[in-house]
Amino acid sequence: MTRNLVISIVLLAAIPAAQAAVYKCTINGATEFSDRPCAPNAQRHEVSFGRPSEADAAASRERTQQALGRGLLERQRRRVDRQIADAEERRARLEMRRDSELAALRADKTRAANNLAGATWENSIATEMQAVVMRYEPQIKAVIDEITALKARRP
């Protein structure tokens, strides 16, 4: 839509001053305007269409630039919002995978026997749970840092 506005302004600036005739008629007590005589009593009026003054043209250019700037700013904002949403989704997926792995290990831990072998197995599972947390923690932190940076630069 902004592109059409720019094209219209360029075309208006390129059109030389023009004149047209407009006819004013009274028909059955009602006033009508037409581009041709509409009654025997039609009054011809000349209407001039000229170039806008330099001040009007400058004001129009300024409004166009502001509209383009707002459009660009809005597109940037939507792009960053989309990136934030994607990063939030990645974070949620990482947390779900981590939690799923931990739940499976907890389930294994409940099946450990109450003896030395069971205690050794529980200890092994606890170590594995720590490894899972340590594997996902930096990935999740990196995504959270990315989200924070995106929010800081959001226009």
Protein Blocks (a to p, Z undefined) as FASTA:
>chain_A
ZZmmmmmmmmmmmpccdddddddddeehiacddfbdfbfklccdddddddddfklmmmmm
mmmmmmmmmmmmmmmmmmmmmmmmmmmmmmmmmmmmmmmmmmmmmmmmmmpccbfklmmm
mmmmmmmmmmmmmmmmmmmmmmmmmmmmmmmmpZZ
